[in-house]
């Protein structure tokens, strides 16, 4: 199955779930869980901080979905109940990892952040330019 479709379906499910919770608090919402198991493999950054072309492509594909996820959860972090806020944070972090894995970053959000922090490394200039990513 196309990873972009699966990721989009996952985000759409989260959005649908959130809308249903606001409208029908007494009715349990439908599950937004993806049936296949998604596991994050512990990410170990390479010693030389070099990003591979595959990582760069996956990172670029993941940006849009993570931005959408942030927009979906933006109101959730404004709740005054700290227990609910922590629950939303846990769900958000889990969704970040799943989105990263579905887009080819098996190390989850930790790998995504590592790539983000190493894009400006001169060793990675060629792979970043080949991916069409602009570094500011």
N, CA and C atoms as an extended XYZ file, in Angstrom:
408
Properties=species:S:1:pos:R:3:atomname:S:1:resname:S:1:resid:I:1 pbc="F F F"
N         0.846       -1.168        0.000 N   UNK     1
C         0.000        0.000        0.000 CA  UNK     1
C         0.900        1.241        0.000 C   UNK     1
N         0.503        2.240       -0.697 N   UNK     2
C         1.276        3.481       -0.807 CA  UNK     2
C         1.379        4.129        0.568 C   UNK     2
N         2.592        4.433        0.990 N   UNK     3
C         2.810        4.987        2.327 CA  UNK     3
C         2.139        6.341        2.516 C   UNK     3
N         2.042        7.140        1.476 N   UNK     4
C         1.389        8.443        1.614 CA  UNK     4
C        -0.102        8.272        1.878 C   UNK     4
N        -0.732        7.294        1.209 N   UNK     5
C        -2.151        7.041        1.422 CA  UNK     5
C        -2.389        6.572        2.857 C   UNK     5
N        -1.558        5.658        3.327 N   UNK     6
C        -1.709        5.138        4.681 CA  UNK     6
C        -1.526        6.261        5.700 C   UNK     6
N        -0.523        7.091        5.487 N   UNK     7
C        -0.276        8.197        6.410 CA  UNK     7
C        -1.441        9.181        6.390 C   UNK     7
N        -1.935        9.509        5.195 N   UNK     8
C        -3.069       10.414        5.091 CA  UNK     8
C        -4.293        9.810        5.783 C   UNK     8
N        -4.532        8.520        5.583 N   UNK     9
C        -5.666        7.864        6.214 CA  UNK     9
C        -5.532        7.898        7.732 C   UNK     9
N        -4.319        7.723        8.214 N   UNK    10
C        -4.064        7.769        9.650 CA  UNK    10
C        -4.404        9.153       10.204 C   UNK    10
N        -3.928       10.202        9.551 N   UNK    11
C        -4.191       11.573       10.012 CA  UNK    11
C        -5.680       11.893        9.901 C   UNK    11
N        -6.304       11.462        8.821 N   UNK    12
C        -7.737       11.701        8.658 CA  UNK    12
C        -8.524       10.996        9.762 C   UNK    12
N        -8.091        9.807       10.120 N   UNK    13
C        -8.745        9.078       11.205 CA  UNK    13
C        -8.627        9.809       12.520 C   UNK    13
N        -7.470       10.378       12.786 N   UNK    14
C        -7.277       11.149       14.011 CA  UNK    14
C        -8.198       12.362       14.006 C   UNK    14
N        -8.266       13.050       12.870 N   UNK    15
C        -9.114       14.238       12.775 CA  UNK    15
C       -10.583       13.860       12.968 C   UNK    15
N       -11.001       12.774       12.330 N   UNK    16
C       -12.381       12.322       12.451 CA  UNK    16
C       -12.673       11.960       13.894 C   UNK    16
N       -11.736       11.279       14.515 N   UNK    17
C       -11.895       10.875       15.899 CA  UNK    17
C       -12.047       12.099       16.792 C   UNK    17
N       -11.227       13.116       16.590 N   UNK    18
C       -11.300       14.331       17.394 CA  UNK    18
C       -12.622       15.057       17.216 C   UNK    18
N       -13.113       15.123       15.988 N   UNK    19
C       -14.394       15.779       15.721 CA  UNK    19
C       -15.533       15.030       16.396 C   UNK    19
N       -15.497       13.716       16.336 N   UNK    20
C       -16.543       12.911       16.942 CA  UNK    20
C       -16.555       13.087       18.455 C   UNK    20
N       -15.377       13.200       19.074 N   UNK    21
C       -15.317       13.365       20.515 CA  UNK    21
C       -15.959       14.679       20.940 C   UNK    21
N       -15.799       15.723       20.172 N   UNK    22
C       -16.382       17.009       20.524 CA  UNK    22
C       -17.903       16.983       20.382 C   UNK    22
N       -18.406       16.292       19.361 N   UNK    23
C       -19.836       16.271       19.090 CA  UNK    23
C       -20.575       15.283       19.990 C   UNK    23
N       -19.983       14.111       20.249 N   UNK    24
C       -20.664       13.063       20.981 CA  UNK    24
C       -19.759       12.547       22.094 C   UNK    24
N       -19.704       13.278       23.183 N   UNK    25
C       -18.801       12.907       24.266 CA  UNK    25
C       -19.209       11.602       24.932 C   UNK    25
N       -20.507       11.256       24.945 N   UNK    26
C       -20.963       10.054       25.611 CA  UNK    26
C       -20.793        8.787       24.769 C   UNK    26
N       -20.630        8.907       23.474 N   UNK    27
C       -20.468        7.758       22.595 CA  UNK    27
C       -18.987        7.532       22.318 C   UNK    27
N       -18.497        6.290       22.539 N   UNK    28
C       -17.070        6.062       22.267 CA  UNK    28
C       -16.772        6.237       20.778 C   UNK    28
N       -15.699        6.952       20.462 N   UNK    29
C       -15.359        7.200       19.062 CA  UNK    29
C       -14.835        5.937       18.387 C   UNK    29
N       -14.914        5.894       17.047 N   UNK    30
C       -14.354        4.748       16.338 CA  UNK    30
C       -12.838        4.734       16.495 C   UNK    30
N       -12.286        3.568       16.415 N   UNK    31
C       -10.838        3.429       16.562 CA  UNK    31
C       -10.127        4.010       15.348 C   UNK    31
N        -9.040        4.737       15.611 N   UNK    32
C        -8.235        5.281       14.517 CA  UNK    32
C        -6.926        4.518       14.395 C   UNK    32
N        -6.826        3.418       15.093 N   UNK    33
C        -5.598        2.637       15.066 CA  UNK    33
C        -5.426        1.957       13.714 C   UNK    33
N        -4.211        1.954       13.247 N   UNK    34
C        -3.859        1.226       12.033 CA  UNK    34
C        -3.711       -0.230       12.427 C   UNK    34
N        -4.296       -1.118       11.666 N   UNK    35
C        -4.325       -2.525       12.024 CA  UNK    35
C        -2.948       -3.177       12.016 C   UNK    35
N        -2.081       -2.770       11.104 N   UNK    36
C        -0.754       -3.350       11.085 CA  UNK    36
C         0.072       -2.748       12.212 C   UNK    36
N         0.921       -3.572       12.785 N   UNK    37
C         1.749       -3.094       13.888 CA  UNK    37
C         2.880       -2.233       13.344 C   UNK    37
N         3.053       -1.084       13.961 N   UNK    38
C         4.103       -0.163       13.552 CA  UNK    38
C         5.076       -0.046       14.715 C   UNK    38
N         6.302       -0.455       14.465 N   UNK    39
C         7.308       -0.409       15.518 CA  UNK    39
C         8.423        0.550       15.136 C   UNK    39
N         8.806        1.332       16.108 N   UNK    40
C         9.941        2.226       15.936 CA  UNK    40
C        11.191        1.447       16.325 C   UNK    40
N        12.167        1.467       15.451 N   UNK    41
C        13.447        0.828       15.736 CA  UNK    41
C        14.333        1.884       16.392 C   UNK    41
N        14.940        1.561       17.526 N   UNK    42
C        15.795        2.569       18.171 CA  UNK    42
C        16.818        3.134       17.185 C   UNK    42
N        16.832        4.450       17.095 N   UNK    43
C        17.703        5.119       16.141 CA  UNK    43
C        19.052        5.422       16.770 C   UNK    43
N        20.100        5.018       16.065 N   UNK    44
C        21.465        5.315       16.479 CA  UNK    44
C        22.077        6.179       15.383 C   UNK    44
N        22.319        7.445       15.683 N   UNK    45
C        22.882        8.344       14.664 CA  UNK    45
C        24.270        7.881       14.214 C   UNK    45
N        24.553        8.020       12.942 N   UNK    46
C        25.890        7.646       12.470 CA  UNK    46
C        26.941        8.591       13.050 C   UNK    46
N        28.110        8.050       13.297 N   UNK    47
C        29.188        8.832       13.916 CA  UNK    47
C        29.605       10.027       13.061 C   UNK    47
N        29.507        9.885       11.741 N   UNK    48
C        29.955       10.972       10.859 CA  UNK    48
C        28.846       11.976       10.516 C   UNK    48
N        27.644       11.820       11.078 N   UNK    49
C        26.503       12.722       10.872 CA  UNK    49
C        26.058       12.830        9.423 C   UNK    49
N        26.299       11.807        8.629 N   UNK    50
C        25.922       11.826        7.222 CA  UNK    50
C        24.497       11.306        7.036 C   UNK    50
N        23.697       12.088        6.317 N   UNK    51
C        22.318       11.712        5.988 CA  UNK    51
C        22.334       10.982        4.658 C   UNK    51
N        21.604        9.854        4.577 N   UNK    52
C        21.523        9.122        3.315 CA  UNK    52
C        20.449        9.752        2.430 C   UNK    52
N        20.520        9.456        1.148 N   UNK    53
C        19.515        9.962        0.203 CA  UNK    53
C        18.129        9.443        0.571 C   UNK    53
N        18.053        8.189        1.000 N   UNK    54
C        16.768        7.598        1.386 CA  UNK    54
C        16.197        8.313        2.617 C   UNK    54
N        17.047        8.605        3.591 N   UNK    55
C        16.590        9.335        4.773 CA  UNK    55
C        16.094       10.728        4.397 C   UNK    55
N        16.818       11.378        3.525 N   UNK    56
C        16.449       12.743        3.136 CA  UNK    56
C        15.107       12.753        2.423 C   UNK    56
N        14.893       11.793        1.546 N   UNK    57
C        13.621       11.704        0.824 CA  UNK    57
C        12.479       11.428        1.811 C   UNK    57
N        12.693       10.490        2.727 N   UNK    58
C        11.665       10.162        3.722 CA  UNK    58
C        11.381       11.373        4.615 C   UNK    58
N        12.435       12.076        5.000 N   UNK    59
C        12.273       13.266        5.840 CA  UNK    59
C        11.418       14.311        5.120 C   UNK    59
N        11.725       14.551        3.862 N   UNK    60
C        10.977       15.547        3.087 CA  UNK    60
C         9.507       15.155        2.957 C   UNK    60
N         9.241       13.863        2.760 N   UNK    61
C         7.855       13.391        2.636 CA  UNK    61
C         7.102       13.489        3.961 C   UNK    61
N         7.809       13.405        5.053 N   UNK    62
C         7.195       13.385        6.379 CA  UNK    62
C         6.771       14.777        6.851 C   UNK    62
N         7.448       15.810        6.413 N   UNK    63
C         7.175       17.178        6.878 CA  UNK    63
C         5.705       17.566        6.799 C   UNK    63
N         5.111       17.379        5.658 N   UNK    64
C         3.720       17.790        5.444 CA  UNK    64
C         2.775       17.102        6.427 C   UNK    64
N         3.008       15.813        6.644 N   UNK    65
C         2.131       15.056        7.534 CA  UNK    65
C         2.310       15.475        8.992 C   UNK    65
N         3.539       15.736        9.402 N   UNK    66
C         3.767       16.184       10.776 CA  UNK    66
C         3.170       17.573       11.007 C   UNK    66
N         3.237       18.432        9.993 N   UNK    67
C         2.607       19.752       10.105 CA  UNK    67
C         1.095       19.611       10.274 C   UNK    67
N         0.494       18.709        9.517 N   UNK    68
C        -0.950       18.474        9.624 CA  UNK    68
C        -1.313       17.945       11.008 C   UNK    68
N        -0.495       17.059       11.517 N   UNK    69
C        -0.741       16.497       12.846 CA  UNK    69
C        -0.691       17.594       13.906 C   UNK    69
N         0.268       18.472       13.791 N   UNK    70
C         0.398       19.580       14.749 CA  UNK    70
C        -0.846       20.456       14.716 C   UNK    70
N        -1.365       20.717       13.535 N   UNK    71
C        -2.578       21.528       13.422 CA  UNK    71
C        -3.775       20.814       14.046 C   UNK    71
N        -3.844       19.486       13.859 N   UNK    72
C        -4.953       18.724       14.430 CA  UNK    72
C        -4.941       18.759       15.960 C   UNK    72
N        -3.780       18.742       16.523 N   UNK    73
C        -3.655       18.673       17.975 CA  UNK    73
C        -3.527       20.038       18.649 C   UNK    73
N        -3.458       21.107       17.910 N   UNK    74
C        -3.169       22.419       18.505 CA  UNK    74
C        -4.133       22.787       19.637 C   UNK    74
N        -5.410       22.539       19.492 N   UNK    75
C        -6.369       22.871       20.542 CA  UNK    75
C        -6.280       21.911       21.724 C   UNK    75
N        -5.832       20.689       21.481 N   UNK    76
C        -5.756       19.692       22.544 CA  UNK    76
C        -4.779       20.088       23.633 C   UNK    76
N        -3.742       20.823       23.264 N   UNK    77
C        -2.729       21.205       24.242 CA  UNK    77
C        -3.142       22.431       25.049 C   UNK    77
N        -4.300       22.993       24.738 N   UNK    78
C        -4.785       24.173       25.452 CA  UNK    78
C        -5.744       23.818       26.591 C   UNK    78
N        -6.026       22.538       26.791 N   UNK    79
C        -6.948       22.137       27.851 CA  UNK    79
C        -6.323       22.414       29.211 C   UNK    79
N        -7.144       22.741       30.171 N   UNK    80
C        -6.625       23.080       31.497 CA  UNK    80
C        -6.351       21.842       32.357 C   UNK    80
N        -7.002       20.735       32.063 N   UNK    81
C        -6.816       19.508       32.840 CA  UNK    81
C        -5.462       18.883       32.498 C   UNK    81
N        -4.516       18.827       33.438 N   UNK    82
C        -3.191       18.298       33.143 CA  UNK    82
C        -3.194       16.817       32.771 C   UNK    82
N        -4.130       16.055       33.276 N   UNK    83
C        -4.211       14.629       32.935 CA  UNK    83
C        -4.604       14.467       31.470 C   UNK    83
N        -5.590       15.234       31.044 N   UNK    84
C        -5.998       15.182       29.636 CA  UNK    84
C        -4.876       15.671       28.727 C   UNK    84
N        -4.222       16.750       29.149 N   UNK    85
C        -3.127       17.305       28.344 CA  UNK    85
C        -2.005       16.279       28.174 C   UNK    85
N        -1.665       15.555       29.223 N   UNK    86
C        -0.631       14.512       29.131 CA  UNK    86
C        -1.097       13.356       28.240 C   UNK    86
N        -2.362       13.033       28.324 N   UNK    87
C        -2.918       11.979       27.460 CA  UNK    87
C        -2.806       12.393       25.993 C   UNK    87
N        -3.158       13.635       25.699 N   UNK    88
C        -3.049       14.139       24.330 CA  UNK    88
C        -1.589       14.171       23.878 C   UNK    88
N        -0.690       14.558       24.785 N   UNK    89
C         0.734       14.597       24.443 CA  UNK    89
C         1.245       13.197       24.118 C   UNK    89
N         0.832       12.209       24.898 N   UNK    90
C         1.246       10.822       24.624 CA  UNK    90
C         0.723       10.357       23.269 C   UNK    90
N        -0.542       10.665       22.993 N   UNK    91
C        -1.124       10.288       21.694 CA  UNK    91
C        -0.409       11.002       20.549 C   UNK    91
N        -0.114       12.276       20.743 N   UNK    92
C         0.573       13.072       19.738 CA  UNK    92
C         1.963       12.493       19.451 C   UNK    92
N         2.708       12.180       20.491 N   UNK    93
C         4.057       11.618       20.321 CA  UNK    93
C         4.007       10.275       19.613 C   UNK    93
N         3.049        9.462       19.969 N   UNK    94
C         2.881        8.167       19.311 CA  UNK    94
C         2.544        8.345       17.830 C   UNK    94
N         1.667        9.305       17.537 N   UNK    95
C         1.291        9.574       16.148 CA  UNK    95
C         2.492       10.096       15.357 C   UNK    95
N         3.332       10.930       15.973 N   UNK    96
C         4.537       11.417       15.299 CA  UNK    96
C         5.427       10.239       14.890 C   UNK    96
N         5.643        9.327       15.816 N   UNK    97
C         6.465        8.156       15.509 CA  UNK    97
C         5.860        7.331       14.376 C   UNK    97
N         4.561        7.104       14.439 N   UNK    98
C         3.898        6.293       13.412 CA  UNK    98
C         4.006        6.953       12.038 C   UNK    98
N         3.806        8.252       11.978 N   UNK    99
C         3.903        8.961       10.707 CA  UNK    99
C         5.315        8.834       10.140 C   UNK    99
N         6.308        8.998       10.996 N   UNK   100
C         7.699        8.882       10.537 CA  UNK   100
C         7.995        7.481       10.013 C   UNK   100
N         7.573        6.462       10.744 N   UNK   101
C         7.822        5.077       10.318 CA  UNK   101
C         7.100        4.780        9.013 C   UNK   101
N         5.843        5.208        8.893 N   UNK   102
C         5.086        4.967        7.665 CA  UNK   102
C         5.717        5.636        6.449 C   UNK   102
N         6.471        6.705        6.670 N   UNK   103
C         7.115        7.408        5.571 CA  UNK   103
C         8.560        6.994        5.352 C   UNK   103
N         9.012        5.975        6.072 N   UNK   104
C        10.338        5.422        5.809 CA  UNK   104
C        11.415        5.756        6.816 C   UNK   104
N        11.071        6.420        7.902 N   UNK   105
C        12.051        6.712        8.949 CA  UNK   105
C        11.815        5.728       10.100 C   UNK   105
N        12.473        4.590       10.035 N   UNK   106
C        12.218        3.518       10.995 CA  UNK   106
C        12.585        3.902       12.421 C   UNK   106
N        13.405        4.925       12.591 N   UNK   107
C        13.758        5.410       13.923 CA  UNK   107
C        12.739        6.371       14.500 C   UNK   107
N        11.618        6.550       13.800 N   UNK   108
C        10.542        7.400       14.292 CA  UNK   108
C        10.914        8.868       14.340 C   UNK   108
N        10.284        9.574       15.265 N   UNK   109
C        10.470       11.016       15.359 CA  UNK   109
C        11.893       11.378       15.786 C   UNK   109
N        12.541       10.496       16.528 N   UNK   110
C        13.927       10.754       16.931 CA  UNK   110
C        14.832       10.852       15.693 C   UNK   110
N        14.613        9.969       14.716 N   UNK   111
C        15.395       10.030       13.471 CA  UNK   111
C        15.053       11.290       12.683 C   UNK   111
N        13.777       11.636       12.630 N   UNK   112
C        13.337       12.853       11.938 CA  UNK   112
C        14.053       14.078       12.518 C   UNK   112
N        14.060       14.203       13.848 N   UNK   113
C        14.702       15.354       14.501 CA  UNK   113
C        16.211       15.354       14.260 C   UNK   113
N        16.829       14.162       14.257 N   UNK   114
C        18.263       14.087       14.000 CA  UNK   114
C        18.576       14.621       12.599 C   UNK   114
N        17.770       14.229       11.614 N   UNK   115
C        17.974       14.710       10.249 CA  UNK   115
C        17.805       16.231       10.219 C   UNK   115
N        16.758       16.724       10.856 N   UNK   116
C        16.519       18.162       10.904 CA  UNK   116
C        17.721       18.902       11.490 C   UNK   116
N        18.298       18.353       12.521 N   UNK   117
C        19.449       18.995       13.174 CA  UNK   117
C        20.739       18.874       12.372 C   UNK   117
N        20.809       17.958       11.411 N   UNK   118
C        22.035       17.738       10.646 CA  UNK   118
C        21.946       18.157        9.186 C   UNK   118
N        20.839       18.750        8.784 N   UNK   119
C        20.684       19.190        7.397 CA  UNK   119
C        21.740       20.230        7.032 C   UNK   119
N        22.086       21.090        7.951 N   UNK   120
C        23.042       22.158        7.667 CA  UNK   120
C        24.498       21.712        7.680 C   UNK   120
N        24.759       20.477        8.007 N   UNK   121
C        26.131       19.971        8.030 CA  UNK   121
C        26.677       19.969        6.599 C   UNK   121
N        27.856       20.553        6.367 N   UNK   122
C        28.419       20.589        5.010 CA  UNK   122
C        28.558       19.198        4.365 C   UNK   122
N        28.706       18.157        5.165 N   UNK   123
C        28.797       16.793        4.622 CA  UNK   123
C        27.507       16.386        3.915 C   UNK   123
N        26.405       17.013        4.292 N   UNK   124
C        25.096       16.633        3.762 CA  UNK   124
C        24.594       17.550        2.655 C   UNK   124
N        25.409       18.495        2.242 N   UNK   125
C        24.984       19.487        1.253 CA  UNK   125
C        24.472       18.847       -0.045 C   UNK   125
N        25.203       17.888       -0.581 N   UNK   126
C        24.812       17.268       -1.852 CA  UNK   126
C        23.484       16.527       -1.747 C   UNK   126
N        23.293       15.758       -0.684 N   UNK   127
C        22.054       14.983       -0.538 CA  UNK   127
C        20.862       15.906       -0.276 C   UNK   127
N        21.078       16.992        0.442 N   UNK   128
C        20.008       17.956        0.695 CA  UNK   128
C        19.592       18.657       -0.603 C   UNK   128
N        20.582       19.084       -1.366 N   UNK   129
C        20.277       19.732       -2.645 CA  UNK   129
C        19.601       18.783       -3.616 C   UNK   129
N        20.039       17.523       -3.648 N   UNK   130
C        19.416       16.538       -4.539 CA  UNK   130
C        17.954       16.296       -4.179 C   UNK   130
N        17.629       16.451       -2.910 N   UNK   131
C        16.242       16.259       -2.476 CA  UNK   131
C        15.397       17.500       -2.714 C   UNK   131
N        16.030       18.602       -3.095 N   UNK   132
C        15.290       19.831       -3.358 CA  UNK   132
C        14.859       20.559       -2.093 C   UNK   132
N        15.575       20.319       -1.004 N   UNK   133
C        15.248       20.964        0.258 CA  UNK   133
C        16.104       22.217        0.397 C   UNK   133
N        15.468       23.323        0.745 N   UNK   134
C        16.208       24.573        0.931 CA  UNK   134
C        16.583       24.708        2.400 C   UNK   134
N        17.836       25.022        2.650 N   UNK   135
C        18.326       25.223        4.012 CA  UNK   135
C        18.520       26.704        4.228 C   UNK   135
N        17.902       27.217        5.283 N   UNK   136
C        17.991       28.658        5.589 CA  UNK   136
C        18.861       28.875        6.783 C   UNK   136
